[in-house]
Amino acid sequence: MGLHAYLFLAAVVFSIGLFGVITRRNTIGILLGVELMLNAVNINLVAFSRFHGQTAGMILTVFAIAITVAEVALGLALVILLFRTRRTAIADQIDWLKG
């Protein structure tokens, strides 16, 4: 399998994630879309690292996955807080910063 196949896979995964972020109103759906986009970036990093024969991209991907796990934990904590205070998880109804 060549580099173009991995890049095409990453583009498809990124497009699905972007579509999910743009069209979803539920905050958990938006978080899932962001995660798909981050996974597409990780696919690109690993593919370029493999085809250039360097390990820097793979090491960076491991750190990116660790940061993504922390981001998911923080995002889900915010969604739980939102649901407890507003009784909804719809992103359109978030008005915490309004006066």
Biopython code that builds the backbone (N, CA, C, O; Angstrom):
import numpy as np
from Bio.PDB.StructureBuilder import StructureBuilder

atoms = [
    (1, "MET", "N", (0.851, -1.168, 0.000)),
    (1, "MET", "CA", (0.000, 0.000, 0.000)),
    (1, "MET", "C", (0.899, 1.234, 0.000)),
    (1, "MET", "O", (1.810, 1.345, 0.821)),
    (2, "GLY", "N", (0.645, 2.141, -0.906)),
    (2, "GLY", "CA", (1.486, 3.316, -1.039)),
    (2, "GLY", "C", (1.071, 4.447, -0.119)),
    (2, "GLY", "O", (0.092, 4.359, 0.621)),
    (3, "LEU", "N", (1.845, 5.501, -0.195)),
    (3, "LEU", "CA", (1.592, 6.679, 0.638)),
    (3, "LEU", "C", (0.258, 7.328, 0.290)),
    (3, "LEU", "O", (-0.435, 7.851, 1.163)),
    (4, "HIS", "N", (-0.094, 7.289, -0.995)),
    (4, "HIS", "CA", (-1.341, 7.933, -1.428)),
    (4, "HIS", "C", (-2.570, 7.291, -0.780)),
    (4, "HIS", "O", (-3.555, 7.977, -0.508)),
    (5, "ALA", "N", (-2.518, 5.993, -0.534)),
    (5, "ALA", "CA", (-3.654, 5.315, 0.106)),
    (5, "ALA", "C", (-3.842, 5.808, 1.533)),
    (5, "ALA", "O", (-4.966, 6.044, 1.974)),
    (6, "TYR", "N", (-2.723, 5.963, 2.256)),
    (6, "TYR", "CA", (-2.822, 6.461, 3.632)),
    (6, "TYR", "C", (-3.295, 7.912, 3.668)),
    (6, "TYR", "O", (-4.091, 8.296, 4.525)),
    (7, "LEU", "N", (-2.798, 8.705, 2.734)),
    (7, "LEU", "CA", (-3.236, 10.102, 2.682)),
    (7, "LEU", "C", (-4.710, 10.207, 2.314)),
    (7, "LEU", "O", (-5.420, 11.075, 2.823)),
    (8, "PHE", "N", (-5.168, 9.329, 1.433)),
    (8, "PHE", "CA", (-6.589, 9.321, 1.075)),
    (8, "PHE", "C", (-7.431, 8.907, 2.276)),
    (8, "PHE", "O", (-8.475, 9.501, 2.544)),
    (9, "LEU", "N", (-6.975, 7.883, 3.000)),
    (9, "LEU", "CA", (-7.686, 7.455, 4.207)),
    (9, "LEU", "C", (-7.769, 8.588, 5.222)),
    (9, "LEU", "O", (-8.825, 8.826, 5.808)),
    (10, "ALA", "N", (-6.658, 9.284, 5.430)),
    (10, "ALA", "CA", (-6.644, 10.395, 6.378)),
    (10, "ALA", "C", (-7.573, 11.515, 5.922)),
    (10, "ALA", "O", (-8.250, 12.131, 6.745)),
    (11, "ALA", "N", (-7.612, 11.784, 4.615)),
    (11, "ALA", "CA", (-8.500, 12.826, 4.098)),
    (11, "ALA", "C", (-9.962, 12.453, 4.301)),
    (11, "ALA", "O", (-10.782, 13.307, 4.637)),
    (12, "VAL", "N", (-10.290, 11.191, 4.099)),
    (12, "VAL", "CA", (-11.672, 10.742, 4.300)),
    (12, "VAL", "C", (-12.058, 10.837, 5.774)),
    (12, "VAL", "O", (-13.146, 11.312, 6.100)),
    (13, "VAL", "N", (-11.174, 10.387, 6.665)),
    (13, "VAL", "CA", (-11.460, 10.452, 8.101)),
    (13, "VAL", "C", (-11.590, 11.903, 8.553)),
    (13, "VAL", "O", (-12.475, 12.233, 9.342)),
    (14, "PHE", "N", (-10.706, 12.772, 8.051)),
    (14, "PHE", "CA", (-10.790, 14.189, 8.408)),
    (14, "PHE", "C", (-12.088, 14.810, 7.895)),
    (14, "PHE", "O", (-12.713, 15.609, 8.593)),
    (15, "SER", "N", (-12.491, 14.449, 6.688)),
    (15, "SER", "CA", (-13.736, 14.986, 6.126)),
    (15, "SER", "C", (-14.953, 14.539, 6.926)),
    (15, "SER", "O", (-15.875, 15.323, 7.152)),
    (16, "ILE", "N", (-14.956, 13.288, 7.350)),
    (16, "ILE", "CA", (-16.063, 12.802, 8.172)),
    (16, "ILE", "C", (-16.103, 13.546, 9.503)),
    (16, "ILE", "O", (-17.177, 13.916, 9.978)),
    (17, "GLY", "N", (-14.940, 13.765, 10.104)),
    (17, "GLY", "CA", (-14.878, 14.510, 11.358)),
    (17, "GLY", "C", (-15.330, 15.948, 11.195)),
    (17, "GLY", "O", (-16.065, 16.467, 12.035)),
    (18, "LEU", "N", (-14.898, 16.599, 10.120)),
    (18, "LEU", "CA", (-15.309, 17.980, 9.860)),
    (18, "LEU", "C", (-16.812, 18.060, 9.629)),
    (18, "LEU", "O", (-17.470, 18.980, 10.113)),
    (19, "PHE", "N", (-17.353, 17.099, 8.890)),
    (19, "PHE", "CA", (-18.796, 17.059, 8.678)),
    (19, "PHE", "C", (-19.531, 16.902, 10.001)),
    (19, "PHE", "O", (-20.566, 17.533, 10.216)),
    (20, "GLY", "N", (-18.999, 16.059, 10.895)),
    (20, "GLY", "CA", (-19.613, 15.866, 12.205)),
    (20, "GLY", "C", (-19.576, 17.120, 13.054)),
    (20, "GLY", "O", (-20.540, 17.416, 13.759)),
    (21, "VAL", "N", (-18.471, 17.868, 12.998)),
    (21, "VAL", "CA", (-18.362, 19.101, 13.784)),
    (21, "VAL", "C", (-19.319, 20.159, 13.257)),
    (21, "VAL", "O", (-19.939, 20.883, 14.036)),
    (22, "ILE", "N", (-19.440, 20.249, 11.949)),
    (22, "ILE", "CA", (-20.270, 21.299, 11.351)),
    (22, "ILE", "C", (-21.760, 21.011, 11.521)),
    (22, "ILE", "O", (-22.540, 21.930, 11.770)),
    (23, "THR", "N", (-22.165, 19.751, 11.390)),
    (23, "THR", "CA", (-23.597, 19.446, 11.354)),
    (23, "THR", "C", (-24.202, 19.070, 12.696)),
    (23, "THR", "O", (-25.416, 19.186, 12.865)),
    (24, "ARG", "N", (-23.413, 18.631, 13.643)),
    (24, "ARG", "CA", (-23.973, 18.176, 14.918)),
    (24, "ARG", "C", (-24.291, 19.344, 15.835)),
    (24, "ARG", "O", (-23.596, 20.360, 15.851)),
    (25, "ARG", "N", (-25.364, 19.167, 16.599)),
    (25, "ARG", "CA", (-25.712, 20.146, 17.621)),
    (25, "ARG", "C", (-25.393, 19.625, 19.007)),
    (25, "ARG", "O", (-25.266, 20.403, 19.953)),
    (26, "ASN", "N", (-25.262, 18.314, 19.134)),
    (26, "ASN", "CA", (-24.957, 17.696, 20.410)),
    (26, "ASN", "C", (-23.458, 17.836, 20.687)),
    (26, "ASN", "O", (-22.635, 17.606, 19.801)),
    (27, "THR", "N", (-23.111, 18.209, 21.906)),
    (27, "THR", "CA", (-21.710, 18.456, 22.234)),
    (27, "THR", "C", (-20.868, 17.184, 22.175)),
    (27, "THR", "O", (-19.687, 17.248, 21.835)),
    (28, "ILE", "N", (-21.443, 16.050, 22.495)),
    (28, "ILE", "CA", (-20.685, 14.804, 22.414)),
    (28, "ILE", "C", (-20.395, 14.465, 20.956)),
    (28, "ILE", "O", (-19.305, 13.983, 20.646)),
    (29, "GLY", "N", (-21.338, 14.706, 20.061)),
    (29, "GLY", "CA", (-21.103, 14.497, 18.632)),
    (29, "GLY", "C", (-20.015, 15.412, 18.092)),
    (29, "GLY", "O", (-19.220, 15.009, 17.243)),
    (30, "ILE", "N", (-19.980, 16.636, 18.584)),
    (30, "ILE", "CA", (-18.934, 17.577, 18.171)),
    (30, "ILE", "C", (-17.575, 17.091, 18.666)),
    (30, "ILE", "O", (-16.591, 17.158, 17.929)),
    (31, "LEU", "N", (-17.508, 16.606, 19.892)),
    (31, "LEU", "CA", (-16.258, 16.068, 20.422)),
    (31, "LEU", "C", (-15.789, 14.858, 19.616)),
    (31, "LEU", "O", (-14.593, 14.710, 19.366)),
    (32, "LEU", "N", (-16.706, 14.003, 19.213)),
    (32, "LEU", "CA", (-16.342, 12.850, 18.390)),
    (32, "LEU", "C", (-15.800, 13.291, 17.039)),
    (32, "LEU", "O", (-14.862, 12.683, 16.523)),
    (33, "GLY", "N", (-16.373, 14.335, 16.461)),
    (33, "GLY", "CA", (-15.861, 14.865, 15.199)),
    (33, "GLY", "C", (-14.452, 15.422, 15.332)),
    (33, "GLY", "O", (-13.611, 15.222, 14.455)),
    (34, "VAL", "N", (-14.198, 16.117, 16.427)),
    (34, "VAL", "CA", (-12.850, 16.644, 16.677)),
    (34, "VAL", "C", (-11.860, 15.495, 16.841)),
    (34, "VAL", "O", (-10.733, 15.570, 16.352)),
    (35, "GLU", "N", (-12.274, 14.443, 17.519)),
    (35, "GLU", "CA", (-11.399, 13.288, 17.694)),
    (35, "GLU", "C", (-11.082, 12.625, 16.361)),
    (35, "GLU", "O", (-9.948, 12.199, 16.140)),
    (36, "LEU", "N", (-12.054, 12.532, 15.481)),
    (36, "LEU", "CA", (-11.788, 11.974, 14.155)),
    (36, "LEU", "C", (-10.784, 12.829, 13.387)),
    (36, "LEU", "O", (-9.911, 12.295, 12.703)),
    (37, "MET", "N", (-10.900, 14.136, 13.494)),
    (37, "MET", "CA", (-9.954, 15.008, 12.802)),
    (37, "MET", "C", (-8.547, 14.835, 13.376)),
    (37, "MET", "O", (-7.573, 14.816, 12.623)),
    (38, "LEU", "N", (-8.431, 14.710, 14.692)),
    (38, "LEU", "CA", (-7.117, 14.491, 15.299)),
    (38, "LEU", "C", (-6.530, 13.141, 14.896)),
    (38, "LEU", "O", (-5.319, 13.022, 14.707)),
    (39, "ASN", "N", (-7.379, 12.129, 14.765)),
    (39, "ASN", "CA", (-6.895, 10.822, 14.318)),
    (39, "ASN", "C", (-6.422, 10.867, 12.871)),
    (39, "ASN", "O", (-5.487, 10.153, 12.508)),
    (40, "ALA", "N", (-7.048, 11.686, 12.046)),
    (40, "ALA", "CA", (-6.588, 11.844, 10.675)),
    (40, "ALA", "C", (-5.198, 12.467, 10.636)),
    (40, "ALA", "O", (-4.365, 12.083, 9.815)),
    (41, "VAL", "N", (-4.950, 13.412, 11.508)),
    (41, "VAL", "CA", (-3.614, 14.018, 11.600)),
    (41, "VAL", "C", (-2.601, 12.973, 12.045)),
    (41, "VAL", "O", (-1.482, 12.935, 11.533)),
    (42, "ASN", "N", (-2.984, 12.126, 12.995)),
    (42, "ASN", "CA", (-2.078, 11.066, 13.449)),
    (42, "ASN", "C", (-1.776, 10.068, 12.336)),
    (42, "ASN", "O", (-0.646, 9.593, 12.223)),
    (43, "ILE", "N", (-2.768, 9.747, 11.517)),
    (43, "ILE", "CA", (-2.534, 8.865, 10.373)),
    (43, "ILE", "C", (-1.520, 9.487, 9.426)),
    (43, "ILE", "O", (-0.626, 8.799, 8.932)),
    (44, "ASN", "N", (-1.650, 10.775, 9.171)),
    (44, "ASN", "CA", (-0.682, 11.462, 8.300)),
    (44, "ASN", "C", (0.719, 11.431, 8.898)),
    (44, "ASN", "O", (1.687, 11.168, 8.183)),
    (45, "LEU", "N", (0.842, 11.692, 10.188)),
    (45, "LEU", "CA", (2.155, 11.687, 10.826)),
    (45, "LEU", "C", (2.821, 10.320, 10.723)),
    (45, "LEU", "O", (4.006, 10.225, 10.404)),
    (46, "VAL", "N", (2.068, 9.273, 10.991)),
    (46, "VAL", "CA", (2.635, 7.925, 10.935)),
    (46, "VAL", "C", (2.971, 7.540, 9.497)),
    (46, "VAL", "O", (4.002, 6.915, 9.251)),
    (47, "ALA", "N", (2.122, 7.902, 8.554)),
    (47, "ALA", "CA", (2.379, 7.555, 7.154)),
    (47, "ALA", "C", (3.638, 8.242, 6.640)),
    (47, "ALA", "O", (4.476, 7.597, 6.010)),
    (48, "PHE", "N", (3.783, 9.533, 6.896)),
    (48, "PHE", "CA", (4.982, 10.239, 6.443)),
    (48, "PHE", "C", (6.223, 9.730, 7.165)),
    (48, "PHE", "O", (7.295, 9.625, 6.568)),
    (49, "SER", "N", (6.080, 9.418, 8.439)),
    (49, "SER", "CA", (7.210, 8.899, 9.197)),
    (49, "SER", "C", (7.664, 7.551, 8.643)),
    (49, "SER", "O", (8.862, 7.295, 8.522)),
    (50, "ARG", "N", (6.721, 6.709, 8.315)),
    (50, "ARG", "CA", (7.048, 5.377, 7.784)),
    (50, "ARG", "C", (7.703, 5.471, 6.417)),
    (50, "ARG", "O", (8.681, 4.774, 6.149)),
    (51, "PHE", "N", (7.182, 6.314, 5.563)),
    (51, "PHE", "CA", (7.698, 6.369, 4.206)),
    (51, "PHE", "C", (8.981, 7.180, 4.083)),
    (51, "PHE", "O", (9.675, 7.086, 3.070)),
    (52, "HIS", "N", (9.305, 7.969, 5.092)),
    (52, "HIS", "CA", (10.580, 8.678, 5.079)),
    (52, "HIS", "C", (11.629, 7.958, 5.931)),
    (52, "HIS", "O", (12.788, 8.371, 5.968)),
    (53, "GLY", "N", (11.227, 6.891, 6.610)),
    (53, "GLY", "CA", (12.170, 6.099, 7.378)),
    (53, "GLY", "C", (12.638, 6.742, 8.667)),
    (53, "GLY", "O", (13.710, 6.405, 9.170)),
    (54, "GLN", "N", (11.865, 7.651, 9.204)),
    (54, "GLN", "CA", (12.216, 8.313, 10.456)),
    (54, "GLN", "C", (11.202, 7.948, 11.528)),
    (54, "GLN", "O", (10.055, 7.617, 11.224)),
    (55, "THR", "N", (11.623, 8.007, 12.760)),
    (55, "THR", "CA", (10.724, 7.658, 13.858)),
    (55, "THR", "C", (10.149, 8.881, 14.562)),
    (55, "THR", "O", (9.335, 8.734, 15.474)),
    (56, "ALA", "N", (10.550, 10.074, 14.163)),
    (56, "ALA", "CA", (10.086, 11.285, 14.848)),
    (56, "ALA", "C", (8.571, 11.447, 14.738)),
    (56, "ALA", "O", (7.922, 11.861, 15.698)),
    (57, "GLY", "N", (8.011, 11.128, 13.590)),
    (57, "GLY", "CA", (6.564, 11.248, 13.425)),
    (57, "GLY", "C", (5.796, 10.276, 14.295)),
    (57, "GLY", "O", (4.729, 10.607, 14.813)),
    (58, "MET", "N", (6.332, 9.085, 14.456)),
    (58, "MET", "CA", (5.661, 8.093, 15.299)),
    (58, "MET", "C", (5.735, 8.487, 16.776)),
    (58, "MET", "O", (4.775, 8.295, 17.523)),
    (59, "ILE", "N", (6.864, 9.031, 17.187)),
    (59, "ILE", "CA", (6.996, 9.498, 18.564)),
    (59, "ILE", "C", (6.062, 10.670, 18.820)),
    (59, "ILE", "O", (5.423, 10.740, 19.870)),
    (60, "LEU", "N", (5.981, 11.584, 17.873)),
    (60, "LEU", "CA", (5.062, 12.715, 17.992)),
    (60, "LEU", "C", (3.612, 12.246, 18.044)),
    (60, "LEU", "O", (2.789, 12.842, 18.739)),
    (61, "THR", "N", (3.303, 11.187, 17.316)),
    (61, "THR", "CA", (1.948, 10.637, 17.335)),
    (61, "THR", "C", (1.600, 10.065, 18.702)),
    (61, "THR", "O", (0.469, 10.218, 19.164)),
    (62, "VAL", "N", (2.548, 9.415, 19.348)),
    (62, "VAL", "CA", (2.294, 8.880, 20.693)),
    (62, "VAL", "C", (1.983, 10.020, 21.659)),
    (62, "VAL", "O", (1.067, 9.910, 22.474)),
    (63, "PHE", "N", (2.737, 11.108, 21.573)),
    (63, "PHE", "CA", (2.455, 12.263, 22.433)),
    (63, "PHE", "C", (1.109, 12.898, 22.070)),
    (63, "PHE", "O", (0.375, 13.338, 22.954)),
    (64, "ALA", "N", (0.788, 12.947, 20.795)),
    (64, "ALA", "CA", (-0.496, 13.516, 20.367)),
    (64, "ALA", "C", (-1.661, 12.672, 20.878)),
    (64, "ALA", "O", (-2.695, 13.216, 21.267)),
    (65, "ILE", "N", (-1.504, 11.366, 20.881)),
    (65, "ILE", "CA", (-2.557, 10.492, 21.408)),
    (65, "ILE", "C", (-2.721, 10.714, 22.912)),
    (65, "ILE", "O", (-3.845, 10.731, 23.413)),
    (66, "ALA", "N", (-1.626, 10.882, 23.625)),
    (66, "ALA", "CA", (-1.705, 11.143, 25.070)),
    (66, "ALA", "C", (-2.413, 12.466, 25.351)),
    (66, "ALA", "O", (-3.227, 12.553, 26.271)),
    (67, "ILE", "N", (-2.109, 13.486, 24.571)),
    (67, "ILE", "CA", (-2.772, 14.781, 24.735)),
    (67, "ILE", "C", (-4.242, 14.675, 24.365)),
    (67, "ILE", "O", (-5.088, 15.319, 24.985)),
    (68, "THR", "N", (-4.547, 13.869, 23.359)),
    (68, "THR", "CA", (-5.938, 13.672, 22.948)),
    (68, "THR", "C", (-6.746, 13.006, 24.048)),
    (68, "THR", "O", (-7.906, 13.357, 24.267)),
    (69, "VAL", "N", (-6.151, 12.057, 24.735)),
    (69, "VAL", "CA", (-6.847, 11.405, 25.850)),
    (69, "VAL", "C", (-7.170, 12.420, 26.943)),
    (69, "VAL", "O", (-8.266, 12.404, 27.502)),
    (70, "ALA", "N", (-6.226, 13.296, 27.245)),
    (70, "ALA", "CA", (-6.477, 14.340, 28.244)),
    (70, "ALA", "C", (-7.564, 15.296, 27.768)),
    (70, "ALA", "O", (-8.397, 15.742, 28.557)),
    (71, "GLU", "N", (-7.551, 15.606, 26.483)),
    (71, "GLU", "CA", (-8.566, 16.508, 25.923)),
    (71, "GLU", "C", (-9.953, 15.876, 25.992)),
    (71, "GLU", "O", (-10.934, 16.562, 26.277)),
    (72, "VAL", "N", (-10.039, 14.585, 25.734)),
    (72, "VAL", "CA", (-11.327, 13.889, 25.813)),
    (72, "VAL", "C", (-11.841, 13.888, 27.249)),
    (72, "VAL", "O", (-13.027, 14.118, 27.486)),
    (73, "ALA", "N", (-10.963, 13.631, 28.195)),
    (73, "ALA", "CA", (-11.384, 13.623, 29.602)),
    (73, "ALA", "C", (-11.896, 14.995, 30.019)),
    (73, "ALA", "O", (-12.924, 15.097, 30.689)),
    (74, "LEU", "N", (-11.188, 16.050, 29.628)),
    (74, "LEU", "CA", (-11.618, 17.406, 29.964)),
    (74, "LEU", "C", (-12.919, 17.767, 29.241)),
    (74, "LEU", "O", (-13.810, 18.377, 29.831)),
    (75, "GLY", "N", (-13.023, 17.393, 27.979)),
    (75, "GLY", "CA", (-14.239, 17.691, 27.213)),
    (75, "GLY", "C", (-15.454, 16.985, 27.779)),
    (75, "GLY", "O", (-16.525, 17.583, 27.886)),
    (76, "LEU", "N", (-15.304, 15.722, 28.142)),
    (76, "LEU", "CA", (-16.437, 15.001, 28.727)),
    (76, "LEU", "C", (-16.801, 15.547, 30.099)),
    (76, "LEU", "O", (-17.974, 15.561, 30.473)),
    (77, "ALA", "N", (-15.809, 15.993, 30.847)),
    (77, "ALA", "CA", (-16.116, 16.627, 32.131)),
    (77, "ALA", "C", (-16.927, 17.907, 31.925)),
    (77, "ALA", "O", (-17.857, 18.188, 32.681)),
    (78, "LEU", "N", (-16.570, 18.677, 30.902)),
    (78, "LEU", "CA", (-17.347, 19.888, 30.605)),
    (78, "LEU", "C", (-18.754, 19.553, 30.134)),
    (78, "LEU", "O", (-19.703, 20.257, 30.482)),
    (79, "VAL", "N", (-18.905, 18.504, 29.358)),
    (79, "VAL", "CA", (-20.240, 18.094, 28.906)),
    (79, "VAL", "C", (-21.085, 17.651, 30.087)),
    (79, "VAL", "O", (-22.267, 17.984, 30.157)),
    (80, "ILE", "N", (-20.501, 16.905, 31.019)),
    (80, "ILE", "CA", (-21.242, 16.484, 32.210)),
    (80, "ILE", "C", (-21.640, 17.696, 33.039)),
    (80, "ILE", "O", (-22.766, 17.759, 33.533)),
    (81, "LEU", "N", (-20.739, 18.656, 33.202)),
    (81, "LEU", "CA", (-21.058, 19.886, 33.934)),
    (81, "LEU", "C", (-22.168, 20.657, 33.231)),
    (81, "LEU", "O", (-23.080, 21.171, 33.879)),
    (82, "LEU", "N", (-22.089, 20.738, 31.912)),
    (82, "LEU", "CA", (-23.134, 21.410, 31.135)),
    (82, "LEU", "C", (-24.474, 20.732, 31.333)),
    (82, "LEU", "O", (-25.486, 21.405, 31.526)),
    (83, "PHE", "N", (-24.496, 19.400, 31.287)),
    (83, "PHE", "CA", (-25.755, 18.681, 31.441)),
    (83, "PHE", "C", (-26.316, 18.827, 32.852)),
    (83, "PHE", "O", (-27.532, 18.906, 33.031)),
    (84, "ARG", "N", (-25.450, 18.864, 33.842)),
    (84, "ARG", "CA", (-25.928, 19.007, 35.221)),
    (84, "ARG", "C", (-26.513, 20.390, 35.479)),
    (84, "ARG", "O", (-27.485, 20.524, 36.223)),
    (85, "THR", "N", (-25.924, 21.423, 34.867)),
    (85, "THR", "CA", (-26.408, 22.780, 35.135)),
    (85, "THR", "C", (-27.551, 23.188, 34.214)),
    (85, "THR", "O", (-28.478, 23.863, 34.660)),
    (86, "ARG", "N", (-27.511, 22.802, 32.955)),
    (86, "ARG", "CA", (-28.520, 23.245, 31.982)),
    (86, "ARG", "C", (-29.535, 22.180, 31.608)),
    (86, "ARG", "O", (-30.525, 22.490, 30.944)),
    (87, "ARG", "N", (-29.320, 20.933, 32.012)),
    (87, "ARG", "CA", (-30.196, 19.812, 31.666)),
    (87, "ARG", "C", (-30.306, 19.601, 30.155)),
    (87, "ARG", "O", (-31.328, 19.131, 29.655)),
    (88, "THR", "N", (-29.239, 19.955, 29.437)),
    (88, "THR", "CA", (-29.194, 19.729, 28.000)),
    (88, "THR", "C", (-27.737, 19.608, 27.572)),
    (88, "THR", "O", (-26.836, 20.113, 28.242)),
    (89, "ALA", "N", (-27.521, 18.938, 26.459)),
    (89, "ALA", "CA", (-26.171, 18.808, 25.909)),
    (89, "ALA", "C", (-26.118, 19.385, 24.494)),
    (89, "ALA", "O", (-25.243, 19.030, 23.704)),
    (90, "ILE", "N", (-27.061, 20.280, 24.182)),
    (90, "ILE", "CA", (-27.113, 20.910, 22.870)),
    (90, "ILE", "C", (-26.181, 22.118, 22.867)),
    (90, "ILE", "O", (-26.260, 22.981, 23.740)),
    (91, "ALA", "N", (-25.297, 22.164, 21.871)),
    (91, "ALA", "CA", (-24.277, 23.212, 21.820)),
    (91, "ALA", "C", (-24.876, 24.601, 21.585)),
    (91, "ALA", "O", (-24.284, 25.599, 21.996)),
    (92, "ASP", "N", (-26.029, 24.679, 20.938)),
    (92, "ASP", "CA", (-26.650, 25.976, 20.670)),
    (92, "ASP", "C", (-27.147, 26.665, 21.932)),
    (92, "ASP", "O", (-27.338, 27.881, 21.941)),
    (93, "GLN", "N", (-27.356, 25.908, 22.981)),
    (93, "GLN", "CA", (-27.912, 26.470, 24.206)),
    (93, "GLN", "C", (-26.850, 26.825, 25.238)),
    (93, "GLN", "O", (-27.177, 27.131, 26.384)),
    (94, "ILE", "N", (-25.603, 26.786, 24.847)),
    (94, "ILE", "CA", (-24.521, 27.154, 25.767)),
    (94, "ILE", "C", (-24.352, 28.663, 25.732)),
    (94, "ILE", "O", (-24.029, 29.236, 24.692)),
    (95, "ASP", "N", (-24.572, 29.298, 26.865)),
    (95, "ASP", "CA", (-24.436, 30.749, 26.938)),
    (95, "ASP", "C", (-23.703, 31.149, 28.216)),
    (95, "ASP", "O", (-24.075, 32.127, 28.865)),
    (96, "TRP", "N", (-22.678, 30.408, 28.573)),
    (96, "TRP", "CA", (-21.944, 30.672, 29.805)),
    (96, "TRP", "C", (-21.241, 32.024, 29.772)),
    (96, "TRP", "O", (-21.106, 32.662, 30.816)),
    (97, "LEU", "N", (-20.790, 32.478, 28.609)),
    (97, "LEU", "CA", (-20.027, 33.704, 28.518)),
    (97, "LEU", "C", (-20.891, 34.943, 28.299)),
    (97, "LEU", "O", (-20.372, 36.059, 28.288)),
    (98, "LYS", "N", (-22.173, 34.767, 28.127)),
    (98, "LYS", "CA", (-23.063, 35.912, 27.954)),
    (98, "LYS", "C", (-23.358, 36.553, 29.305)),
    (98, "LYS", "O", (-23.424, 35.874, 30.330)),
    (99, "GLY", "N", (-23.529, 37.838, 29.289)),
    (99, "GLY", "CA", (-23.756, 38.570, 30.526)),
    (99, "GLY", "C", (-25.097, 38.486, 31.034)),
    (99, "GLY", "O", (-25.400, 39.068, 32.076)),
]
sb = StructureBuilder()
sb.init_structure("model")
sb.init_model(0)
sb.init_chain("A")
sb.init_seg("    ")
for serial, (resi, resn, name, xyz) in enumerate(atoms, 1):
    if name == "N":
        sb.init_residue(resn, " ", resi, " ")
    sb.init_atom(name, np.array(xyz, "f"), 0.0, 1.0, " ", f" {name:<3s}", serial, name[0])
structure = sb.get_structure()
